Amino acid sequence: MDKIINNRKFRLLLACVSLLILVNLVQETYAKYVSSADATSNLTIARWAFTVNNQDIIANSNFSNTIVPVFDQNANIDSGVIAPTSTGYFDITIDSSNVGVSFDEVITLAASESNTVDDLVFTGYKKNDDEIVSFGENATSFTTTHLLGETNTTNTYRFYIAWIDGTGETMDNEADTEASLTGTAAVSVNIRFIQKASN
């Protein structure tokens, strides 16, 4: 009898081991493929850096000291100064060679808050060697679109100014005289760069 019991225990043990081996083989046979991988990548950020008259405007947005007005020669007016009937211009050079996106450039011209010469006006502008574009009445803002991949990334704008006297003037001779004593002739230039939205 002991032999039978021992034999049954052996068989039972052998059956359990066989079952475990079979279950293990079935699991490996029907297992799903499972894989995993990890990585880290640095993404290159598009460049956004402009210079105006060779000044980095991201670091310093006030480029007032870079604007140099040039007044047309007039035998009756000292050089380098403005007076009634004076005409002149100033240049602004914008370099966008370090910009990696398409953008709009909005330039707005106005009399400065400190300006007291009401007859100081912008008469027009030109871009590089293009024709002069006249400003309409109170229209002293314009937008230029620059698309990614343009070959010309440096543009010079020339803005024409005049102290009008005669037709269209708002100041009379007395106001002109007062301006020469205590007045301030000053203009304001605002340039905004706006990234174009993705399509």
Residue pairs with C-beta under 8 A, 6 or more apart in sequence:
46 99
46 100
46 101
47 98
47 99
47 100
48 58
48 98
48 99
48 100
48 101
48 195
49 56
49 58
49 98
49 99
50 56
50 57
50 58
50 94
50 95
50 96
50 98
50 99
50 193
51 57
51 94
51 95
52 63
52 66
52 92
52 93
52 94
52 95
52 191
53 63
53 66
53 67
53 91
53 92
53 93
54 66
54 93
54 95
55 63
55 66
57 63
57 191
67 90
67 92
67 189
68 90
68 91
69 82
69 88
69 89
69 90
69 161
70 88
70 89
70 90
71 77
71 79
71 80
71 81
71 82
71 86
71 87
71 88
72 86
72 87
72 88
73 79
74 85
74 86
77 83
77 85
77 86
82 88
82 117
82 120
82 163
82 185
83 163
83 180
84 119
84 163
84 164
84 165
84 176
85 163
85 165
86 162
86 163
87 123
87 160
87 161
87 162
87 163
88 160
88 161
88 162
89 158
89 159
89 160
89 161
90 158
90 159
90 161
91 156
91 157
91 158
91 159
92 107
92 156
92 157
92 159
92 189
92 191
93 154
93 155
93 156
93 157
94 105
94 154
94 155
94 156
94 157
94 191
95 153
95 154
96 103
96 105
96 146
96 153
96 154
96 193
97 153
97 154
99 146
99 153
99 193
100 148
101 148
101 195
101 196
102 145
102 146
102 147
102 148
102 195
102 196
103 145
103 146
103 193
103 194
103 195
103 196
104 143
104 144
104 145
104 146
104 193
104 194
104 196
105 143
105 144
105 145
105 146
105 191
105 192
105 193
106 141
106 142
106 143
106 191
106 192
106 193
106 194
107 141
107 142
107 143
107 144
107 157
107 189
107 190
107 191
108 140
108 141
108 189
108 190
108 191
108 192
109 122
109 140
109 141
109 159
109 187
109 188
109 189
109 190
110 140
110 187
110 188
110 190
111 117
111 118
111 120
111 186
111 187
111 188
112 184
112 186
112 187
112 188
113 188
114 184
114 186
115 184
115 185
115 186
115 187
116 179
116 182
116 183
116 184
116 185
117 163
117 171
117 179
117 183
117 184
117 185
118 170
118 171
118 175
119 163
119 164
119 165
119 169
119 170
119 171
119 176
120 161
120 162
120 163
120 185
120 187
121 161
121 162
121 164
122 135
122 140
122 159
122 160
122 161
122 187
123 134
123 135
123 160
123 161
123 162
124 132
124 133
124 134
124 135
124 159
124 160
125 132
125 133
125 135
125 142
125 157
125 158
125 159
125 160
126 132
126 133
126 157
126 158
127 144
127 155
127 156
127 157
128 152
128 155
128 156
132 160
133 142
144 155
145 196
146 153
147 196
159 189
161 187
163 185
165 176
171 179
179 185
